[in-house]
Amino acid sequence: MKINRSLILSLVIMVLVSALYRIMPNRPMGFAPQIAIGLFSGALFVADKKWAFALPLLSMFLSDLLYQVLYINGMTDIMGFYDGQWINYLLFAGITSFGFLIRKNRVSNVVVAALAAPTTYFLVSNFLVWASDRGFGLNRPKTFQGLMLTYGDALPFYGNSLMATVVFSAVLFGTYYLAKNYLAQEKLA
């Protein structure tokens, strides 16, 4: 992929808008574009993987930074930076790898990735919450039933994450497809 000024500007705007959207008050928890951005950047930057990982992580970092500023100023109860957060960033980097598996930007490939990525994130992140000694406030017993309780606690977040990933993937991949076809037709004209 050729990186030009308009592509860079588009990606910067995408990262800024997604970071601002994530801190929006009254947004359904878990309904955020970062997983879709990971899929999109992974599919878009197959040859230059550093950009694929940078986009979703930068979006997460900016929104976490904004959350932290709001938290420090007493405008939200949500901390931007917290103990164990690096695990979240590692999981988002892993989610980007699902984008690398989208060989062709077919609708079916994007839908499968948009379902698999948040499902994997849900399973792994909540297993790590359950397995953690800190428990991140849940303190569920280290039994199979405790693990199931942890997954049950996170189901609302999972549903929102799944819907958000499908919606935002449709927007990102669809817009890219339309823009690419429009530019190709402009060159032919």
Secondary structure, DSSP 8 states (H G I E B T S, - for coil): ----HHHHHHHHHHHHHHHHHHT-TT--TT--SHHHHHHHHHHH-SS-HHHHHHHHHHHHHHHHHHHHHHHHTTS-S--SS-TTHHHHHHHHHHHHHHHHT--S--HHHHHHHHHHHHHHHHHHHHHHHHH-SSGGG----SSHHHHHHHHHHHHHHHHHHHHHHHHHHHHHHHHHHHHHHHHHHHHH-
